[in-house]
């Protein structure tokens, strides 16, 4: 037996592999989650990897069937069929990795030169005397400005309240935390300068604790948005406030309490305190932004859907109820329109799409999906009400991407091959699995292009007067309820995917572009990170472009928030990006209804002037 060193990229796992051990088996042993619906038999073709360096076994008959000659020439192989015969470096593409692994990948750092707006300075003050009776605040500011060539003119009121006793207890040595011309916090020297970046989503909240001195992410965590108890979508929450204005304060407190708990958890993870957080950046859609700031939202629900404010804002964290350093600020990136917010600006910032050459489409998929077309320096954006179906909402056995959720699925004859998150027994199906299921049902002829279920499969049945397809039967679940896809589930997904495809098409028609001209499609957002792009094309959610024109980038909004937190120039760039965006209200587009109707069909098709052209 011979042992070889294998590097799995971009997840950064390295270890030994036996010469009689496939790359799939090796990856699993090393903790690299590669999808394999068929259990390593080479029939599902879901474990594609690319051999970057090294020598491997010859392609098997299954690989010759699954991969083109060009793919084989470029080093693409099936992990379950390929064995090393030397040390190797192996690239695992996003579409081949499981959800937990993708979460690790999407946390990769973006290198940026730190230019924080908040800095810490060490001070040694002369104590007061009868000959030098200056006020403590004046003494602090004068020494700070002289020793560090600054122009500070004020001390935050909460910092001022502790200034006199703390300076004396610290023997006139301290660390002054400065933002612009203001001392916002005082502490003993040295103390870390931490920042908090927040992507405030309708359904989920992602938080990142950052070291402002070097831009490193120290900890990251996601939680459910506690406002979901008032409605899964933004309109439900706005309607709730319109019906009962007092609920605005309740919704604001819910999200602030959630953020305080999240910040505390992140700090605990690295042995820090929330008082060491000296700056925060928050991004979210316009409605979440307004609810967080207790701004009026009624006008967002009625045409012409105007935000109360669109420019970037800075506000004291304590005024919002956030527990941070005494005078810490929260910066909110600018909004674009009533339903396109700072989260989309952050995504554009992180992906640097304003520099794209040739037509580029950026899609940030969520309960509300934003789509931008970047072409010749112009950015045009629409908002699509895609709803919660992609996150498991309104789907009978739908669930969020958690342990036991079916995340990948394939129908082979009369059997179902699936993979669950964490490889545990299935308890439901998450968004990526739902898209796979719809694509597979269409490909094997169980649903037609209209989305109707046809009575042509042993796993089809009628339950309570509704057609449903059984993914995992009661027998397979030891008597527990079956996991199914119903006719109504198909309808929900048709509406959701039609909204996204319509947004893409309206943008292309407005700017005089065809689908074939698209050079790149960027897919962002939690759901967008996990979907099988091929399945999304099969159901008509995305244009039928070559797969190498798609790039899944994870939570780009969160990354953009981190960039704005660490770098003042990036924060200024975000303002410029927002000012360049031209927003189109989707419902006012001339061909909106006809395009939406055509986009609800299932299958591979092109759209031209609101009409569908099927592709074999």
C-alpha positions as a printed NumPy array, in Angstrom:
array([[  0.   ,   0.   ,   0.   ],
       [  1.308,   3.437,  -0.976],
       [  0.269,   6.714,   0.677],
       [ -0.023,  10.02 ,  -1.191],
       [ -0.558,  13.596,   0.015],
       [ -3.824,  15.115,  -1.243],
       [ -4.758,  18.823,  -1.031],
       [ -8.471,  19.621,  -1.348],
       [ -9.061,  23.204,  -2.476],
       [-10.524,  25.732,  -1.778],
       [-11.491,  24.245,   1.596],
       [ -7.847,  23.907,   2.6  ],
       [ -7.912,  20.284,   3.797],
       [ -4.778,  18.177,   3.363],
       [ -4.083,  14.573,   4.275],
       [ -2.894,  11.142,   3.217],
       [ -4.777,   8.97 ,   0.724],
       [ -4.129,   5.284,   0.079],
       [ -3.553,   4.159,  -3.497],
       [ -6.64 ,   1.911,  -3.223],
       [ -8.833,   4.71 ,  -1.826],
       [-10.965,   6.907,  -4.077],
       [-10.856,  10.675,  -3.774],
       [-14.461,  10.566,  -2.485],
       [-13.585,   8.162,   0.335],
       [-10.474,  10.167,   1.169],
       [-12.411,  13.444,   1.198],
       [-15.033,  12.083,   3.568],
       [-12.38 ,  10.724,   5.91 ],
       [-10.695,  14.153,   5.976],
       [-13.973,  15.966,   6.574],
       [-14.469,  17.384,   3.085],
       [-18.172,  17.108,   2.254],
       [-18.561,  16.004,  -1.371],
       [-22.048,  15.179,  -2.653],
       [-22.655,  11.601,  -3.797],
       [-26.298,  10.663,  -4.322],
       [-25.548,   7.15 ,  -5.589],
       [-23.258,   6.256,  -2.709],
       [-20.085,   6.16 ,  -4.798],
       [-21.275,   3.924,  -7.638],
       [-20.483,   6.466, -10.355],
       [-24.057,   6.735, -11.614],
       [-25.262,  10.082, -10.23 ],
       [-22.343,  12.173, -11.544],
       [-22.705,  14.603,  -8.619],
       [-19.148,  14.265,  -7.211],
       [-17.253,  16.104,  -9.965],
       [-13.802,  17.379,  -9.   ],
       [-10.895,  18.814, -10.967],
       [ -7.389,  17.394, -10.695],
       [ -5.116,  20.442, -10.637],
       [ -1.775,  18.674, -10.19 ],
       [ -0.619,  15.076,  -9.907],
       [ -1.348,  11.769, -11.62 ],
       [ -4.492,   9.687, -11.194],
       [ -6.107,   6.491, -12.471],
       [ -7.516,   6.214, -15.986],
       [-11.167,   7.27 , -16.578],
       [-13.767,   4.556, -16.004],
       [-16.679,   3.812, -18.337],
       [-18.959,   5.815, -16.024],
       [-16.665,   8.823, -16.35 ],
       [-16.432,   8.496, -20.119],
       [-20.234,   8.62 , -20.173],
       [-20.568,  11.495, -17.715],
       [-17.756,  13.8  , -18.87 ],
       [-16.951,  15.273, -22.253],
       [-13.534,  14.803, -23.829],
       [-12.782,  18.478, -23.138],
       [-13.732,  18.098, -19.48 ],
       [-11.48 ,  15.078, -19.14 ],
       [ -8.692,  16.992, -20.852],
       [ -9.185,  19.832, -18.351],
       [ -8.81 ,  17.418, -15.442],
       [-12.445,  16.91 , -14.474],
       [-13.203,  13.529, -12.896],
       [-15.755,  11.796, -10.676],
       [-14.312,  11.638,  -7.159],
       [-15.814,   8.223,  -6.486],
       [-14.178,   6.701,  -9.585],
       [-10.719,   8.247,  -9.386],
       [ -7.682,   7.056,  -7.42 ],
       [ -4.317,   8.794,  -6.882],
       [ -1.03 ,   7.47 ,  -8.213],
       [  0.99 ,  10.446,  -6.946],
       [  0.597,  13.436,  -4.632],
       [ -2.318,  15.553,  -5.948],
       [ -4.054,  18.879,  -5.605],
       [ -7.816,  18.587,  -6.145],
       [-10.317,  21.409,  -6.639],
       [-13.839,  20.759,  -5.341],
       [-16.303,  23.131,  -7.112],
       [-19.199,  24.718,  -5.248],
       [-21.804,  22.504,  -6.921],
       [-20.1  ,  19.366,  -5.613],
       [-19.864,  20.275,  -1.935],
       [-22.419,  19.79 ,   0.801],
       [-24.13 ,  22.615,   2.672],
       [-21.911,  22.538,   5.807],
       [-18.826,  22.662,   3.571],
       [-20.228,  25.567,   1.567],
       [-20.766,  27.49 ,   4.77 ],
       [-17.038,  27.129,   5.452],
       [-16.131,  28.16 ,   1.909],
       [-18.319,  31.257,   1.962],
       [-16.453,  32.444,   5.048],
       [-13.207,  32.878,   3.105],
       [-11.577,  36.263,   3.61 ],
       [-11.36 ,  39.039,   1.04 ],
       [ -8.044,  40.844,   1.395],
       [ -8.45 ,  44.572,   1.849],
       [ -6.082,  47.152,   3.279],
       [ -7.533,  48.143,   6.675],
       [ -8.647,  51.764,   6.787],
       [-10.915,  51.783,   9.843],
       [-12.724,  54.963,  10.774],
       [-12.124,  54.079,  14.417],
       [ -8.598,  53.996,  15.871],
       [ -7.102,  53.484,  19.318],
       [ -4.377,  55.688,  20.842],
       [ -2.277,  55.159,  23.952],
       [ -2.107,  58.166,  26.271],
       [ -0.064,  59.139,  29.312],
       [ -1.624,  62.234,  30.844],
       [  0.02 ,  64.546,  33.38 ],
       [ -2.136,  64.63 ,  36.511],
       [ -3.788,  67.921,  37.421],
       [ -2.267,  70.246,  39.973],
       [ -2.858,  73.656,  41.464],
       [ -0.682,  75.07 ,  38.716],
       [ -2.467,  72.978,  36.016],
       [ -6.162,  72.752,  36.929],
       [ -7.463,  72.045,  33.421],
       [-10.722,  70.06 ,  33.171],
       [-10.173,  66.332,  32.698],
       [-11.797,  66.298,  29.238],
       [ -9.741,  69.284,  28.073],
       [ -6.58 ,  67.644,  29.403],
       [ -7.411,  64.422,  27.547],
       [ -8.137,  66.146,  24.233],
       [ -5.074,  68.386,  24.396],
       [ -2.692,  65.482,  25.099],
       [ -4.369,  63.293,  22.467],
       [ -4.081,  65.949,  19.791],
       [ -0.496,  66.876,  20.681],
       [  0.865,  63.347,  20.963],
       [ -0.89 ,  61.912,  17.876],
       [ -1.334,  64.958,  15.613],
       [ -5.134,  64.761,  15.707],
       [ -7.921,  67.322,  15.744],
       [-10.371,  65.833,  18.227],
       [-12.788,  68.348,  19.65 ],
       [-15.287,  66.342,  21.694],
       [-15.78 ,  63.397,  24.028],
       [-18.88 ,  61.211,  23.826],
       [-21.251,  61.951,  26.683],
       [-21.202,  58.378,  28.034],
       [-17.401,  58.354,  27.915],
       [-17.426,  61.735,  29.631],
       [-19.519,  60.32 ,  32.478],
       [-16.779,  57.829,  33.405],
       [-13.794,  59.954,  32.434],
       [-12.783,  61.469,  35.787],
       [-12.937,  58.383,  38.053],
       [-11.423,  56.057,  35.446],
       [ -8.43 ,  58.272,  34.654],
       [ -7.549,  58.384,  38.329],
       [ -7.995,  54.641,  38.845],
       [ -5.824,  53.992,  35.773],
       [ -3.084,  56.328,  37.091],
       [ -3.631,  58.729,  34.17 ],
       [ -2.831,  56.124,  31.514],
       [ -5.532,  55.053,  29.104],
       [ -6.538,  54.04 ,  25.61 ],
       [ -8.647,  56.577,  23.759],
       [-10.817,  55.24 ,  20.928],
       [-11.335,  57.945,  18.308],
       [-13.783,  58.261,  15.431],
       [-13.329,  61.347,  13.256],
       [-13.081,  64.236,  15.758],
       [-14.711,  62.431,  18.699],
       [-13.416,  60.254,  21.52 ],
       [-16.069,  57.541,  21.637],
       [-14.624,  55.237,  24.339],
       [-11.99 ,  55.011,  27.054],
       [-10.32 ,  51.881,  28.394],
       [ -7.066,  50.623,  29.905],
       [ -4.238,  50.047,  27.428],
       [ -4.217,  47.773,  25.518],
       [ -7.709,  46.685,  24.517],
       [ -8.75 ,  45.157,  21.152],
       [-10.703,  47.254,  18.68 ],
       [-13.517,  45.047,  17.431],
       [-16.064,  45.686,  14.712],
       [-19.404,  44.022,  14.024],
       [-20.744,  43.499,  10.494],
       [-24.413,  42.512,  10.203],
       [-26.424,  41.289,   7.237],
       [-29.962,  41.893,   8.489],
       [-32.055,  39.581,   6.336],
       [-35.816,  39.151,   6.315],
       [-35.48 ,  35.521,   7.405],
       [-31.905,  35.192,   8.641],
       [-29.341,  37.445,  10.304],
       [-25.631,  36.887,   9.713],
       [-23.073,  38.424,  12.056],
       [-19.294,  38.77 ,  11.731],
       [-16.939,  39.842,  14.515],
       [-13.903,  41.554,  12.987],
       [-10.521,  42.727,  14.26 ],
       [-10.371,  46.297,  12.966],
       [ -6.574,  46.425,  13.143],
       [ -6.049,  43.853,  10.392],
       [ -9.516,  43.079,   8.981],
       [ -9.563,  39.436,  10.126],
       [-12.909,  37.81 ,  10.822],
       [-12.636,  36.38 ,  14.334],
       [-16.053,  34.709,  14.505],
       [-19.203,  34.387,  12.409],
       [-22.686,  33.144,  13.191],
       [-26.172,  33.108,  11.693],
       [-29.495,  33.261,  13.53 ],
       [-33.138,  33.39 ,  12.513],
       [-34.645,  36.866,  12.405],
       [-36.96 ,  36.91 ,  15.441],
       [-39.342,  39.224,  13.576],
       [-40.488,  36.18 ,  11.589],
       [-43.243,  35.679,  14.188],
       [-44.888,  38.751,  12.638],
       [-44.72 ,  37.361,   9.098],
       [-42.289,  35.487,   6.852],
       [-42.168,  38.311,   4.325],
       [-41.682,  42.051,   4.557],
       [-45.182,  42.997,   3.35 ],
       [-46.745,  40.943,   6.174],
       [-44.673,  42.84 ,   8.735],
       [-45.456,  46.216,   7.196],
       [-49.166,  45.336,   7.09 ],
       [-48.973,  44.327,  10.751],
       [-47.593,  47.78 ,  11.622],
       [-50.178,  49.576,   9.479],
       [-52.933,  47.707,  11.345],
       [-51.305,  48.362,  14.723],
       [-48.643,  51.129,  14.783],
       [-47.515,  50.09 ,  18.284],
       [-46.063,  46.913,  16.761],
       [-43.284,  48.967,  15.15 ],
       [-41.551,  49.315,  18.518],
       [-42.036,  45.597,  19.222],
       [-40.484,  44.625,  15.901],
       [-37.55 ,  46.967,  16.477],
       [-36.945,  45.562,  19.955],
       [-37.144,  41.993,  18.667],
       [-34.381,  42.521,  16.144],
       [-32.218,  44.56 ,  18.533],
       [-32.506,  41.889,  21.229],
       [-31.504,  39.32 ,  18.608],
       [-28.492,  41.395,  17.567],
       [-27.395,  41.873,  21.182],
       [-27.559,  38.134,  21.762],
       [-25.698,  37.488,  18.524],
       [-22.961,  40.   ,  19.422],
       [-22.593,  38.456,  22.87 ],
       [-22.292,  34.944,  21.403],
       [-19.635,  36.085,  18.924],
       [-17.613,  37.831,  21.628],
       [-17.893,  34.861,  23.991],
       [-16.544,  32.608,  21.241],
       [-13.27 ,  34.582,  21.11 ],
       [-13.036,  35.575,  24.775],
       [-13.972,  39.214,  24.188],
       [-16.589,  41.591,  25.584],
       [-19.284,  43.479,  23.689],
       [-17.909,  46.719,  25.193],
       [-14.87 ,  46.172,  22.954],
       [-17.057,  46.526,  19.818],
       [-16.354,  50.098,  18.741],
       [-18.074,  50.198,  15.329],
       [-20.806,  48.294,  13.49 ],
       [-21.989,  48.219,   9.893],
       [-25.496,  46.979,   9.171],
       [-26.941,  46.154,   5.758],
       [-30.408,  44.906,   4.89 ],
       [-33.268,  45.515,   2.512],
       [-35.006,  48.884,   2.785],
       [-37.843,  47.629,   4.968],
       [-35.501,  45.855,   7.406],
       [-33.361,  49.015,   7.498],
       [-36.417,  51.134,   8.365],
       [-37.74 ,  48.71 ,  10.976],
       [-34.311,  48.564,  12.641],
       [-34.169,  52.376,  12.862],
       [-37.862,  52.758,  13.836],
       [-38.495,  54.739,  10.648],
       [-41.987,  54.836,   9.105],
       [-42.694,  51.968,   6.695],
       [-46.289,  52.613,   5.626],
       [-45.159,  54.432,   2.461],
       [-43.16 ,  51.354,   1.388],
       [-46.387,  49.4  ,   0.943],
       [-48.028,  51.824,  -1.477],
       [-47.069,  53.1  ,  -4.911],
       [-44.616,  54.657,  -5.657],
       [-42.932,  52.706,  -2.76 ],
       [-40.664,  55.493,  -1.53 ],
       [-38.147,  55.002,   1.315],
       [-37.996,  57.509,   4.15 ],
       [-34.261,  57.891,   3.539],
       [-31.81 ,  56.417,   1.061],
       [-28.47 ,  58.003,   1.968],
       [-25.932,  56.367,   4.283],
       [-26.508,  56.983,   7.983],
       [-24.46 ,  57.008,  11.181],
       [-26.202,  56.668,  14.525],
       [-25.128,  55.904,  18.067],
       [-25.458,  52.223,  18.918],
       [-26.978,  53.024,  22.316],
       [-29.765,  55.036,  20.663],
       [-30.849,  51.834,  18.937],
       [-30.522,  49.731,  22.078],
       [-27.348,  47.928,  21.024],
       [-24.801,  46.98 ,  23.695],
       [-21.386,  48.09 ,  22.439],
       [-18.642,  50.523,  23.458],
       [-19.987,  53.629,  25.204],
       [-20.024,  55.962,  22.201],
       [-19.848,  53.421,  19.363],
       [-21.59 ,  54.172,  16.084],
       [-23.616,  52.019,  13.73 ],
       [-23.098,  52.815,  10.048],
       [-25.836,  51.868,   7.602],
       [-24.971,  51.707,   3.921],
       [-27.263,  53.567,   1.506],
       [-30.511,  52.162,   0.14 ],
       [-31.46 ,  52.275,  -3.526],
       [-35.269,  52.106,  -3.599],
       [-38.3  ,  50.897,  -1.67 ],
       [-37.451,  47.246,  -2.185],
       [-33.745,  47.363,  -3.004],
       [-31.676,  48.1  ,   0.031],
       [-28.191,  48.371,   1.442],
       [-27.724,  44.595,   1.29 ],
       [-27.725,  44.766,  -2.508],
       [-25.299,  47.684,  -2.432],
       [-23.042,  45.57 ,  -0.204],
       [-23.265,  42.663,  -2.645],
       [-22.282,  44.905,  -5.561],
       [-19.411,  46.269,  -3.47 ],
       [-18.115,  42.801,  -2.555],
       [-18.275,  41.407,  -6.09 ],
       [-16.865,  44.55 ,  -7.734],
       [-19.432,  44.198, -10.493],
       [-19.316,  47.879, -11.395],
       [-16.054,  47.03 , -13.16 ],
       [-17.564,  44.194, -15.223],
       [-16.795,  44.091, -18.936],
       [-19.766,  42.947, -20.979],
       [-23.299,  42.3  , -19.69 ],
       [-23.206,  40.777, -16.197],
       [-26.215,  39.762, -14.125],
       [-26.109,  39.725, -10.314],
       [-28.874,  37.917,  -8.425],
       [-29.209,  38.075,  -4.633],
       [-31.811,  35.402,  -3.911],
       [-33.956,  35.577,  -0.807],
       [-37.549,  36.129,   0.289],
       [-37.158,  39.289,  -1.751],
       [-34.739,  38.845,  -4.666],
       [-32.757,  41.716,  -6.176],
       [-31.401,  41.481,  -9.708],
       [-28.929,  43.887, -11.314],
       [-27.675,  44.111, -14.878],
       [-24.263,  45.728, -15.217],
       [-23.323,  46.784, -18.727],
       [-20.932,  49.439, -20.03 ],
       [-20.607,  50.977, -16.582],
       [-24.382,  51.241, -16.06 ],
       [-26.162,  49.402, -13.23 ],
       [-29.88 ,  48.726, -13.617],
       [-31.794,  46.959, -10.85 ],
       [-35.19 ,  45.397, -10.178],
       [-36.74 ,  43.752,  -7.139],
       [-38.647,  40.441,  -7.358],
       [-41.109,  39.187,  -4.76 ],
       [-39.867,  35.596,  -4.86 ],
       [-41.364,  34.659,  -1.486],
       [-40.194,  32.076,   1.077],
       [-40.447,  28.912,  -1.082],
       [-36.696,  28.782,  -1.695],
       [-36.144,  28.722,   2.058],
       [-38.682,  25.963,   2.632],
       [-41.624,  28.257,   3.351],
       [-45.118,  27.371,   2.065],
       [-43.767,  23.94 ,   1.034],
       [-45.514,  21.004,   2.763],
       [-42.354,  19.297,   3.99 ],
       [-40.096,  22.27 ,   3.417],
       [-37.537,  23.327,   5.99 ],
       [-34.502,  25.513,   6.273],
       [-31.033,  24.225,   5.464],
       [-30.478,  22.337,   8.718],
       [-29.414,  18.853,   9.76 ],
       [-31.594,  16.198,   8.109],
       [-32.805,  18.396,   5.249],
       [-32.686,  16.78 ,   1.815],
       [-30.301,  19.095,  -0.067],
       [-29.67 ,  17.076,  -3.251],
       [-31.972,  14.667,  -5.043],
       [-32.101,  12.433,  -8.116],
       [-34.809,  10.15 ,  -9.475],
       [-33.432,   6.891, -10.915],
       [-36.179,   4.669, -12.364],
       [-38.562,   4.065,  -9.439],
       [-36.066,   4.919,  -6.699],
       [-35.04 ,   8.21 ,  -5.127],
       [-31.402,   8.98 ,  -4.474],
       [-30.863,  11.847,  -2.063],
       [-28.351,  13.397,   0.26 ],
       [-29.194,  15.105,   3.531],
       [-27.3  ,  17.75 ,   5.427],
       [-24.958,  15.99 ,   7.874],
       [-25.805,  12.62 ,   6.236],
       [-28.49 ,  11.879,   8.833],
       [-31.992,  10.41 ,   8.232],
       [-34.241,  12.85 ,   6.313],
       [-36.694,  15.048,   8.191],
       [-37.724,  17.397,   5.359],
       [-36.468,  19.135,   2.233],
       [-34.715,  22.508,   1.961],
       [-34.63 ,  24.954,  -0.947],
       [-31.816,  23.375,  -2.957],
       [-33.497,  19.984,  -2.648],
       [-36.832,  21.443,  -3.72 ],
       [-35.285,  22.859,  -6.9  ],
       [-33.599,  19.5  ,  -7.588],
       [-36.895,  17.684,  -6.999],
       [-38.809,  19.918,  -9.408],
       [-36.108,  19.523, -12.067],
       [-36.057,  15.745, -11.672],
       [-39.856,  15.457, -11.748],
       [-39.843,  17.38 , -15.01 ],
       [-36.957,  15.446, -16.571],
       [-38.572,  12.056, -15.941],
       [-41.977,  13.255, -17.135],
       [-43.849,  13.285, -13.819],
       [-44.753,  16.955, -14.226],
       [-45.245,  18.692, -17.559],
       [-44.177,  22.155, -18.685],
       [-47.321,  23.616, -17.108],
       [-46.357,  22.136, -13.736],
       [-49.177,  19.569, -13.724],
       [-48.474,  16.23 , -12.084],
       [-49.217,  13.292, -14.386],
       [-50.356,   9.872, -13.185],
       [-47.428,   7.881, -14.543],
       [-45.249,   6.824, -11.59 ],
       [-45.661,   4.364,  -8.697],
       [-44.599,   7.051,  -6.22 ],
       [-47.449,   9.348,  -7.244],
       [-50.561,   9.265,  -5.084],
       [-53.577,  11.351,  -4.09 ],
       [-53.864,  12.404,  -0.476],
       [-56.712,  14.588,   0.77 ],
       [-57.702,  15.312,  -2.841],
       [-54.232,  16.582,  -3.761],
       [-51.63 ,  14.927,  -5.944],
       [-48.276,  14.304,  -4.308],
       [-45.027,  12.561,  -5.15 ],
       [-43.444,  10.514,  -2.382],
       [-39.757,  11.207,  -1.87 ],
       [-39.374,   9.17 ,   1.313],
       [-42.255,   6.836,   2.21 ],
       [-43.735,   6.027,   5.599],
       [-42.1  ,   2.603,   5.418],
       [-38.704,   4.162,   4.659],
       [-39.183,   6.408,   7.704],
       [-40.235,   3.6  ,  10.066],
       [-43.867,   4.639,  10.193],
       [-43.402,   8.401,  10.409],
       [-45.135,  10.671,   7.909],
       [-43.807,  10.495,   4.364],
       [-41.768,  13.359,   2.899],
       [-43.548,  14.452,  -0.28 ],
       [-43.718,  17.08 ,  -3.002],
       [-47.306,  18.141,  -3.607],
       [-48.994,  19.748,  -6.576],
       [-49.318,  22.908,  -4.483],
       [-45.574,  22.826,  -3.746],
       [-44.902,  22.823,  -7.483],
       [-47.2  ,  25.844,  -7.904],
       [-45.421,  27.739,  -5.114],
       [-42.056,  27.116,  -6.709],
       [-43.354,  28.081, -10.15 ],
       [-44.373,  31.494,  -8.812],
       [-41.045,  31.993,  -7.052],
       [-38.851,  31.021,  -9.986],
       [-41.054,  32.957, -12.442],
       [-40.505,  36.133, -10.419],
       [-36.723,  35.797, -10.712],
       [-36.717,  34.9  , -14.405],
       [-39.077,  37.805, -15.12 ],
       [-36.76 ,  40.215, -13.344],
       [-33.808,  39.04 , -15.415],
       [-35.758,  39.299, -18.656],
       [-37.201,  42.762, -17.958],
       [-33.695,  44.065, -17.271],
       [-32.328,  42.562, -20.481],
       [-35.158,  43.966, -22.598],
       [-34.9  ,  47.399, -20.985],
       [-31.205,  47.631, -21.828],
       [-31.462,  45.973, -25.258],
       [-29.471,  42.834, -24.352],
       [-30.165,  39.221, -25.211],
       [-29.618,  36.255, -22.909],
       [-26.83 ,  34.978, -25.153],
       [-24.857,  38.198, -24.59 ],
       [-24.615,  37.629, -20.815],
       [-20.951,  37.076, -19.929],
       [-21.418,  36.165, -16.287],
       [-24.223,  35.479, -13.792],
       [-23.33 ,  36.081, -10.148],
       [-25.607,  34.217,  -7.699],
       [-25.513,  35.441,  -4.094],
       [-27.497,  34.829,  -0.942],
       [-27.808,  31.806,   1.338],
       [-30.143,  29.9  ,  -0.969],
       [-28.192,  30.92 ,  -4.053],
       [-25.07 ,  29.418,  -2.536],
       [-26.571,  25.944,  -2.297],
       [-28.652,  25.442,  -5.436],
       [-27.642,  23.19 ,  -8.27 ],
       [-27.405,  25.688, -11.141],
       [-28.148,  22.956, -13.685],
       [-31.438,  22.194, -11.899],
       [-32.303,  25.899, -11.792],
       [-31.786,  26.087, -15.571],
       [-33.874,  22.938, -16.095],
       [-36.91 ,  24.45 , -14.356],
       [-36.531,  27.762, -16.232],
       [-35.474,  29.824, -13.241],
       [-32.193,  30.851, -14.881],
       [-31.331,  31.418, -18.551],
       [-29.889,  28.38 , -20.396],
       [-26.275,  29.532, -20.458],
       [-23.128,  27.386, -20.21 ],
       [-22.453,  26.471, -16.576],
       [-19.058,  28.167, -16.638],
       [-20.856,  31.519, -16.928],
       [-22.361,  31.119, -13.441],
       [-20.558,  31.917, -10.205],
       [-21.994,  31.301,  -6.737],
       [-20.476,  33.711,  -4.221],
       [-22.183,  32.962,  -0.9  ],
       [-23.284,  35.747,   1.414],
       [-21.804,  38.594,  -0.604],
       [-23.913,  41.115,   1.324],
       [-22.207,  40.052,   4.536],
       [-18.805,  40.278,   2.87 ],
       [-19.662,  43.763,   1.614],
       [-20.667,  44.789,   5.122],
       [-17.283,  43.577,   6.399],
       [-15.461,  45.55 ,   3.704],
       [-17.331,  48.72 ,   4.652],
       [-16.557,  48.051,   8.312],
       [-12.816,  47.689,   7.795],
       [-12.218,  50.277,   5.066],
       [-13.337,  53.877,   4.858],
       [-12.593,  53.971,   1.124],
       [-14.822,  50.922,   0.59 ],
       [-17.554,  52.711,   2.512],
       [-17.218,  55.691,   0.185],
       [-17.252,  53.335,  -2.817],
       [-20.57 ,  51.903,  -1.625],
       [-22.054,  55.407,  -1.676],
       [-20.859,  55.916,  -5.254],
       [-22.266,  52.554,  -6.342],
       [-25.695,  53.352,  -4.887],
       [-25.755,  56.708,  -6.665],
       [-25.105,  54.999, -10.022],
       [-27.944,  52.465,  -9.818],
       [-31.016,  53.01 , -11.977],
       [-34.01 ,  51.284, -10.405],
       [-36.946,  49.934, -12.424],
       [-40.26 ,  49.18 , -10.744],
       [-40.942,  45.715, -12.165],
       [-44.727,  45.939, -12.276],
       [-44.558,  49.061, -14.471],
       [-42.616,  47.305, -17.252],
       [-44.766,  47.079, -20.428],
       [-44.413,  43.304, -20.832],
       [-44.458,  42.389, -17.157],
       [-47.603,  40.236, -17.053],
       [-46.938,  38.389, -20.293],
       [-43.302,  37.803, -19.329],
       [-44.297,  36.525, -15.887],
       [-46.846,  34.171, -17.421],
       [-44.278,  32.748, -19.835],
       [-41.627,  32.501, -17.099],
       [-43.878,  30.283, -14.991],
       [-43.456,  27.442, -17.491],
       [-41.047,  24.653, -16.584],
       [-38.214,  23.655, -18.884],
       [-35.182,  25.06 , -20.657],
       [-36.168,  28.047, -22.77 ],
       [-35.003,  31.397, -23.972],
       [-37.051,  34.557, -23.539],
       [-37.343,  37.109, -26.317],
       [-39.643,  40.129, -26.054],
       [-41.716,  38.446, -23.398],
       [-42.109,  35.216, -25.357],
       [-40.725,  31.795, -24.578],
       [-38.661,  29.762, -27.05 ],
       [-38.233,  26.177, -25.869],
       [-34.835,  24.509, -26.081],
       [-34.453,  20.742, -26.389]])
